[in-house]
Amino acid sequence: MSINLQTPIDYLKGVGSSRADLLRKELGIHTYQDLINLFPNRYIDRTRYYKINELQPNNADVQIIGKITGFKEVAQKRGKRLVATFQDDTGTMELVWFRGQKWIRERLKGNTPYVVFGKASSFGGKFNIAHPDVELLEDHEKNLRSALQAIYPSTEKLANRGISNRVLSKIMQQLFIDSGGNFAETLPESLRSELKLISKSSALFNVHFPKSPELLSRAQFRLKFEELFYIQLQLIIKNLVHKSKIKGLPFNKVGNYFNTFFKEQLPFNLTGAQKRVLKEIRADLGSNAQMNRLLQGDVGSGKTIVGFMSMLMALDNGFQACLMAPTEILSVQHYNGLLDMCNKLSISISILTGSSKTSERRKIHEALENGELQILIGTHAILEDKVKFKNLGLAIIDEQHRFGVAQRSKLWKKGPPQSSNGGASIPPHILVMTATPIPRTLAMSVYGDLDISIIDELPPGRKSIKTVHRYDKNRLNVFRFIRDEISKDRQVYIVYPLIQESEKMDYKDLMDGYESISRDFPMPEYQISIVHGQMKPADKEFEMQRFIKGETQIMVATTVIEVGVNVPNASVMIIESAERFGLSQLHQLRGRVGRGAEQSYCILMTSHKLSTDSKTRLETMTKTNDGFEIAEVDLRLRGPGDIMGTQQSGVLNLKIADIIKDNDILQHARYHAKNILKIDPKLVQADHQVVLNTYKQLTKFKNIWNYIS
C-alpha cells in the first residue's frame, strides 16, 4: 500500500508529539516525506563484532556483545559521570555517560546480553566507550539490518534528549514497514532504462538500509540524478516560460548611434569574445521576448564597452537606457568613463546618486520623463518611485549580487506602458554584469534560468599581472621594490584586511601599517593617501581623488577599494595578511592593477603560520590569473552557500547531491532535462506524465517573482 507522504511526522509509530517537536526544530522534519529525505552522512560496517581483548587504542567505531556487571558514579569538576563495567568472555571495559545518567540507569538492566557500539578509546590501560549506542541483543537480531549502517545527521540537543542514531534508524524502519517500501516513481521509464537507473523504491530502501556497497552506490546515483534533474527542469522551464510569456520591447534596427560609434569612435578593436557577446545580446533584443542575460567577464575584460554598445541599440530604437551600480564610487566611475563617448555622439547622459543635490534631481526627473535624457547612470537612487522614465528600454545592473530581488523588481516596473492609455508596463530588457566569475556548476544551478554570456579573453596589449607570495621577513626587499616602481612614476596600493567583527583591531592594524610606511616613505619625497570605512564619505572621496590625480604615490587602504577604482598608473598591489582574505577577494583586489600598458605586480604578504586552505589560496593566486579557474578552487574550498551569499544559497538546499563533487551528474541531468523539454515542451506524452506530476508538486508558478532571477 502507498502511504501519504505529506502526513505529519507526529503520527508515525514511535515518534509522538515531543519527539516530533524536536525533529521539526532540529532537523526540519515536518512530514513523512521530510523523514524519507533525511539522507545518511556516512555508513559504517556493522557486520563485525569485536572481542574486548582485540581492541586497539586507535580503533574507530566498534561493536561488542557482552553484559553490564555494575554501575558507579564518579565525581568530577562539574557534576558526576556514570560509569558501567561491561564484560564479555575475554575481559572487561567501561561505558561512560556525562549526561542523561538517571534515564540510562533506569533503562539498562544488569547481566542481560547487550550489543554496544561506539568509538573505543584507551585511558590508563583500560578501554572505554563514551555515550555508546546500547541495544538488547534480542532486539538487535530482529532489526531490519544491513551490512552497512547509516549514520544520520544529528545535533547536540537530539543526543541529549535520547534521540540517538539508533532511534532515528528505528523511526526510519517504521516508515518502511508502514509504507511496505512502496514509493511513487518520479522518473520516466524511458530515461530509467537508458541510464540503467534502479527504481525509486529500491533506491530509497538501499540508501537507508544498503544490502551491499554496490546497491548503495546505485541508489545514491539515482537519487542525486533525480534531485539535480528537477532543479534543472524548473530552471529551464522558467526560462522558456519567461521567453514565451514576458513580452519584450522590439529593437528592430541597428542604427546611427551604434554604427557611428562602431566605425568611427571605438577606442580599440573588439576582442572575439566581445563580438560574440554583442551578437548574443543583439539576437535577444530583436526577439520580441524580454532579454534576461548575465554577462560574466574578469576585471578588465571590457564588459563596460559591451554594455555601452547595448545601450546604443536601445537609443537607436527610440528608447532610454540606465546603468545601476552598487556604490557611488563605481557609478561615478562608469559615468566618467562614458561621458566623453556620449559627448562625441551628442547623447545626453546624467548621474543620480544619494548625494545628488535636490535641484539636480529635479532637472533629472523632468528630463527623464519628457525623454530629453537618454542615459542615466546611478546607484539605488534610480529605484526611487519619483524616478520615472518616458520609455526605458534597457536596464544594466552591475555586480547584481549586491541588489536584492525586491530592488530589481522595481526596475521592471519602470518600463513604458503596454498601450497609449496606460496599462501595465512592459519590462525593460535586463543585462546583468559581474566581474566575479561564477563557476560553471554554480552558474548552471543558480542562474540556470538566465541566458549566460562570457567574455573570456583580455583586450590585446594587456599584460597579465605577475603575482608573488612573500613572508613578513622579506618586507625590506618589498619596500625596495616599491621605491623602484615609484621612481618610474608608478603608484602603489597597500591593502589591509577588514573583518567586520573586529573593526577596532583592523583599524589598529591599518594605522600601525600606515605609521611604519610613513617612516619608510617620508614626506616631502613621498605622499601617502589613506582610506578606510570609518572616514566620512567626503574625506574618503578627497583622498581617492588625490591618488587618482597622481598627487599621492601610495594608497594605504582597507578593502573599500575592492570594487571599481580605476587608476591605470597604479602598477603594484600589496595585500597585507593575505591569508585572511578569501580567493575571490584576492582576485578582485589584484584586478585594481594591470589597467595600463605597463607590467603590473601583486605581492601577497603573509606570516609563516598558514593553514592548508590558506596555502591552497596563495598557490592558486600565484599560479593563475584566470578568474574562472580561481572561482572553481574557491567553490571547492568554501562550498556553494558561502559563495552565493544568503539570498541565493536557498536554491542549493540540496538533500543528497553535492554541487561540487557531483558536477558530472549535474551536467548529465541538465542535458536530459533539456532533451525532454525539446521533444515534449508541455510534457503531454504518456511517458512524461510522471515528470509533469512530480514537477507540479515541486513548484507552483504564482507570480512575477519567479521570473526575476
N, C-alpha and C positions, 0 to 999 in steps of 0.2 A: 504493500500500500504506500501511496505517496502522502507525505505529511505537509502541512502548510508551513513553509519556512519563515513566514512572517509572524509566527506565534511568539509572544513574549517569552523570554528565557525563564521567567518565574515558573512556568507550567511544566518544565522538564523535571522528571523524577530525580530527586537527589539535589535539586538546586534550592527551591524555597525562596522566600522574599528577602531575607537578609543577605544570602549569598548572591542573589540576583542583583541586589543593590550594589554590592562590592564589584561584581563583574562589569556592571554598567559604568561605574565611576572609574575603575582602574584600567579596564581593557576595552571599554567602548562596546561591550557585548550587550545588545538590547534584545535580539531575536535569535531564533534557531539558525537563521541564515548567517548572522554575525559569528555564531559559535563555529559553524562548519568552516567558515573562512578564517578562523584563528589558526594560521599555519605554524607548524613547529619551527623553532630557531635552528635546531640541530637534532641529531639522533645518536643514541648510544647502544652498544651491543649488550643486550641483556641475556644472551644465551649462556654466558659463562658464569659459574658460581665459584667463588674463591673460598679456600680454607684460611683460617686466621694465620696459620704458620706460613702461608705463601705470600703474605702481604709484604710489599716493598715500600720504603719511605716515599718514593716518587710515584706511587700508584695514583692513577686518575680515579674515575668512578669505579667502584667495586660493588658486587652483591654477594652476600654471605647468608647461609641458613644457620640458625642457632637459637638459643634461648636466653631470656633475661633472668639472671640469678639474684639480682638485688639492686636497690636504689640507694643513693646517698645525696645529701645536699651539701655543697661546698661554698663557704662564704668567699666573696671576692670584693674588690674595691667598691663596686656599686652593685648591691643586691647579691643574689646567690645564683649558682648554676646547678642544674640537676644532672647527676652522673649515674648511668646504669652500667652494671657489669654484664657483658654479653659473652656467651661461650659456645664453642662448637666442640667436636671431638678432638681438635688439635691444639686448643689454647683459649685464652680469654683476651678481651679488649674492652674499650669503653665507648659508650654512646653518650654524647653531651648535648644539653639544651640550655641556652642562655635566656630563653623566654618561653612563655606558654607552659611552664612546668606543671601547674595544677591540672590542666586539661590532659597533659601527657600521662601524668601519674594515675589519673582516673581511668584512662583508656587502655593502658598496657598491662597485660597480665604476666605474672612470673611463671617460669617453667612451661611455657607454651611455645611451639615452634613458630618462629617468625622469619621473614626474609627482610634483611636490612640492605639499604642501598645508599651510597653517598661517596664523598671524597675521603679517602683514608689518609690521615697524617700521623706522624710518629712524634711523641713527646716523652722525654725521659725513658726511652727504651720501650714504651708501651704505645700500641696503636689506638687511635680513636677516630670516630666519625662525628662531626658536629651536625646537628639537625638532620639526622638521616631520614629517608623515607622508610617507614616501618609498615609491613603488611603481614597479616596472618598467612602462614604457608598454605592453608586450605583455600583461602580466597585467591591467593596468587596463582594457584594451579587452575582455578576456574576461569580466570580472566581471558578476555579477548587479547591474547598476547602475540607479539611478533618478534622476530629476531632483533629488529632494530626498534628501540623505544624512542618515541617522540618526546622531545623536551620543549615545552611551550613557553612563550614569553610570560614573564611574571613581574610582580612588583613586591617591594618590601612589605607593603600593607597586606597583600594577599597571603604572603608567607606567614606573617604574624597572626593572621586570622584563620590559619589552618587550611587555607586553600593551596595545598601543595601541588606539585606536578602530577602526583598520583591521583589526587582528587579531580584535577582538570581532565586527566585521561579517562577516569571513570565516567565523568559527565559526558565526555565525547562519545564514549562507548554506548551510553544510554541513548544518545541521539541516533546512533546507527541501529540500535535494537528497535527503537520506536519507528524508524523510517524503513526498516527492512533493507537498509543500504540502497534504496532506490531514489535516485535524484534525476530531475528532468534534464534531458540532453540540451546543450546550448550551442553546439556547432553542427553545421550541415554534414550529412552523410558523405557527400562527395569530397569535402575538404578533409574529413577524418580519414577516408580511405587513401586519398592522395598523399597525406602526410604520415600515414600509419599511426594515427593518434588513438590511444585507448579511450574507452567511454568515460563520460563524466562520473558515473557511479564508481567505476573501477579506480579512476584517478583519485577521487576523494577518499575512498577506503585506503588505498595504498600510500597516500601521503600521511594519513594519521596512523595506520597500522600496517606498515610495509611488510609484504610477505617475503620480499627479497630485495637486495640492493638494486637489482636491475629494474624491478617493478617500481621501486621508489623513484628512480631517475626518470622512467617513462611518465610517471604520474606528475612529477614536478614539471617536466617539459610541457605536458598537455595543459596544465593549469596556468603556467606562465604565458604560454602562447595565447590562450583564451583571454586572459586579462589584458594583454597588450593589443590583441586583435580588436577588442571592443573599444579600447581607448582610441585607437587609430580610426576605427569606423566612425565614432562620434565626431572626431575632428574633421574627417574627410567629408562627412555628410554636412557638417556645419558650413564648410567652405562651399559645397555645391549649393546648399540652400541659400547661402549668402549671395552667391552669384545669380541665382535664378530669381530670388525674391527682392533683393535690395537693389533697386534701380540706381544707376549712376548717371552723372551728368555726361552727355555725349561730347567728347572733344574730337570733332570730326577732321580738324585740319592741323597741319604743322605750318605756321605762318611766318610773318615778317620778323617778329621778335626773335624766335628761335633761329631762323635761318641767318639773320644778320649776325647774331652773336656767334653762331657756329662757324660761319665763313670768315668773319672779319675781326672778331674780338676775343676769341678763345685764347687765353694766355699761353696754352701749351697743347700739344696733341693729346687726345684722349687715349687711355690705355685700352687694350682689347676688352678687358673686364668692364670698364666704364661704358663702352659702346654696347656690350651685350646687355647690361642692366638697363640702359636707356631704351633699348629695343623692347625689353620686357615691360617697362613702365608704359611705353607708347601703346603697346598692344592692349594693356589693361584699360588705359584711358579712352580708347576708342571702342570698347566692347559693350557699352550700354549697361554694364554692371558696375557697382561701386568698387574701386580699387581698394584693396586692403593688403598692402605689401610691406614686408620687413626688409630693410636694406642693411646688410651687415658688411662692415669693412674695417680693417685695422686703422688705428690712428694714422692720419696722413695718406690714406689710400685715395682720397679725392671724392668722398661722399657728398660734400657740400656743393661741389660744382654740378654733380648729377641732380641734386635737389633743386638747384637754381634753374637748370635747364628744364626740369619738370614743371617748375613754376611758369617758365616762359610759354610752355604748351598751354597752360591754363589761361594766361593773358592773351595768347593768340586766338583763343576761343571765346574771348569776351568775359572771362571770369577773374575773380581776385584770388590771391594765394596768401597763406600765412605760414610762419615757421615758429614753433613754440619750443623753447629750451628750458631746462630745469633751473638755471641760475642766471642772475643778472649779468655776471661776468661773461658767461657763454653767449647770452643773447646780444650783448654789446659787441662781442667779437664777430658774431655772424653778421650783424648789421654793418659793422665797419668793413667786413670782407666783401659784402655785396653792394655797398653804397656806390663805389666807383663804377662797377659794371652797370648798375641801374642808371646812373647819370649819363653814361655814354649812350644808353638806349632810350633816354628820355622816359624812364619809368619812375613813377612816384613811389617812394618807399619810406616807411616810418618805423619807429621803435616804441613799444609800450611796455614799461616795467613798473614795479611797485613804487619806484622813486620818480616816475614821470610827474611833472607839475600839473595841477588842475587845469590851467589854461591850455597846456599842450594836449592833455587828454580830450578836452572839449573839441579842439581842432581835429584831432584824430578821429573821434567818434563821428563827427559831421562828415569828414572826407570819406570815411568808410561807407557810411550809409548812402551818400549820393554817388558813390562809385569813383570819385576822383582818386582815392588812394588805392593803388593796385596791389602793393605787397606790404604786409605787416609782420614785423619780427617782434617777439616778446616772450615774457615769462607767463606764469599762471594768470597774470593780469588780463591776458587775452580772453580767458574763460568767463570773466565777469559778465553778468546779464546786460549791463549797459553797452557792451561792445557788440554792435550789430553790423553785419556786412550787407552790402547791396546784393552781391551774388558770389559767395565764397565757393570756389571750385576745387581747391586743393589745400589740404592742411598737412604740414610736415611736422612730425614730432621727433625731437632729438633726444636720445637717451631715454626712451619711453618707460623703462622700468622704474623711473623716478616719479611717474604720474600714476595715480590710482584710476580704476575703471570708471568711477563716477565722474572724475575730471575729464577723462577722454570722451565720455558720452556727451558732455556739454558741447564739445566741438561738432559732434554730429548734428546738433540742433541748429547750428549756425549757417547751414546751407540755405540756398534760395527756396522759396515756397514751391509746391508742386504745380500750382496753377496761378494765373494772374490775380484771381480773387483770394489769394492766401492758400489755406490748406497746409497739411504737414510739410515740413521742409524735406528737400532731397539732400541726403548727407553728402558732404564734400568727399572727394577721393582722399584716402589716407595713406601717407607714406611715413613709415616709422623708421628712424635711422639709429643705429647703435654702433659704437666703437668698441663695445665689449663683446668679443667674439663668443658666440654661444655654441658649445659643442653640438655636433650634428645630431647625436642621440637626443639631446635635450630639446633642440630646435624642433625635431620631429614630434616630440611629445607635448611640449608646452605651447609651441607656436604652429602646431600642425595644421591649424585652420587658416593660417596666413600664407600667402604666397611669399617665398623667400628668394631674395636676390643677394648674391655675394660678390663683393669686389675683392678679388684675391690676388691682385698684383699692385705693387707700388709704382707711382709715376716714374718715368725714366729720369736718371740723373740723381735720384735719391740714394745716398749711400746707407747701407744698413749700419745700425748703431753697434759699436764694439762694447761688449759688456764683460766686466771682470769682477771677481769676488776678492775682497781684501779684508784681512783681520785688523783689529784696532792697533796692533803693534806696527802696522805699515803706514800709520797716519802721516808721519813726516814726509814719506815719499809721495803720498797722495797730495799733500799741501804743495809740494814742489811742483807736481804736475799741474795743479790749479794755477800757480803763478805763471808757468809757461803758457798756458792757454790764454790767461788774461793779457799776457804781454803780446799775444797775437790779436788783441782786441775782441776776444770772445767773452761770453758771460757764463756764469755757473749757478746752478741750483743746488742748495744743500737742504735735504728734506728730513724732518724728524717725525717719528710715528705719533699718531694721535689715537689713543684708545679711550673711548668715552668714559669708562668707569673711573679712570684715574687722571682726570684733567690736570689736577694740581701737579702730579708727578710729571706729566707730559710737558706742562708749562715750564717746570723747573729744568727738565732735560733740554728744552728748546733754549731757555735763557742761558744755561751753562754753556751749551754749544755756541750760542751767539757770542758770549764773552770770550771763549777761547779762540774763536775765529777772528774776532776783533783784535785780539792780541797778535795773532799771526799775520793779519792783513790790516795794518794800522792806517788810519787816516793821516794825511790827506791823499796818500798814494792810492788807497783803495776806498771805495764807497760801498756800503752794505745796506740792503733793504731787509726788513723783517716783516713777516706776515703770519698771523695766527688767528684762530677763531674767536679770541676774546677781544679783538680790536673792534672799534666802531667801523661800520661799512665805509664811511668816507675816508678814514685813515688807511684802511686796507687798500682802497682804490688808489689813494695818493701814492702809497709805496709801490703798488703794482705798476702804476704809470711811470714812476721813476725808472723802474727796471726795464719796462718796455721801450722807453725812450733812450736807454743806454746810459742814463746818468749814474746808475749803480752797476757794479760788475758782479756782485754776488747777491743772490736772493736766498735768505735763510727762512724756511717756512715749514708749517705743518702740512698735512695733506690737502689743505684748502686749494692748492694749485693743481690738484689731480686732474680736474676736467677743464679743458678749454683755454688754457693760457697759451698764446701763440707768439713766441719770440724767436724768429728764425736765427738770430745771432747767438742764442744760448746753445753751447755745444757740449756742456758737461752736466750730468745729473748725478749727484752723490746722494745715496739713500742710507742714512744712519740707522743702526739697529735693524737692518734689512730683514733679519729673521722674524721680526714682529709684524711683518706685512704679509698679506695673502698674495697669491700669484697674480690674480687679475689686477690688484692694486699696483704691484711692482711693474707690471706690463704697462698699465695706464701712465704711471709716473715716468717710465722710460720714454714713452711717446711724447713727452714735453720737449725733448731734444730731437735732433735729427730732422729739423724742419727747414734747414738752409742747405746750401750746397756743400758746406764743409763737413769733414769727418766728425761725427759726434761720439761721445763716450758715456757709459753708465757704470758707476762704481758702486758695488754693493758692499757696505761696511758692516761687519758683524763681530761679536765677541767669539771666543773659542768654543764656548759651550753651545752646541747646536743639536736639536732633536733630529731624528731621522727625517721627519717631514720637512723641516727647515732645510736640511741638506738637499733633499729632492727638489725643493722650490728653487734654491740658489743654482743648482746644477742645470735645471731646466732653463733658467733665465740666461745663463752664460752660453748655453748650447744653441738656443734658437731665438729668432725674432718673430717667428710665425705665431700670431695670436691664436689661431685655431689649435695648433699643437699644444700651446700653453693652456688653452681652455680645457682640452681633453685631460691633461695631467691634473689640472685644478679640480675637475669633476671627480677624478679617481680619489684625490686626497680629501675633498670636502663633502662629497655626496651632493645629490641634486637639491635637497631642501635649502641648504646654505647658499647655494649659488643663485637660486631663483628668488630668494627673499621670501618673506612670509606670504605676501599676497598670492604668489604664483604656486607655492610648493604644494598647495592643496590638490592641484592637478595630479601630482605624483604620489598621492597617498596609496601606494601600491601594497597589495596584500601579500603577494608571493614573488612577483617578478622584481628584478633589480635592474634599474635602467642602465647601470654601468656594465655589470657582468653579463647581462642578457641582451647586449646590443644586437647580436646576430638574430636572436628570436624576434626582437623588435622590428628589424628590417624585414624579416620574413612575414611578420604579422601585418605590417603596413602594405607590403606587396599584395598579399591575399585579400585584404580588406578593399584595396583599390580595385583589384581584379573583379571581385564580386559586384562592386557598385558599377563597374564599367559594363559588365554583361547585363546586370539587372538593377538599374538605379533605384527603382521603387521597391525592390525586394519582394516581388509578387510571385516569383516562381515557387513551385511546391517545395523544392529542396531548401529554399531560403526563408520559409515561414518561421523556422526556428530562430534564425538570425533576427528577423523583424520583431518577433515576440520578446526575445531577450533584450534587444535594443530599446523597445518601448518601455520595458520595466526599468532599464538603467537610466533612461533620460526622458524628460518631458520638455520640449521646446515651448517656453511660455512667453518670453518677452525679448525685447531687443538686446538685453544684457548678453544673451548668448552669442550675439554676433560681434560684440566688441571684445577683441582679444586683449 
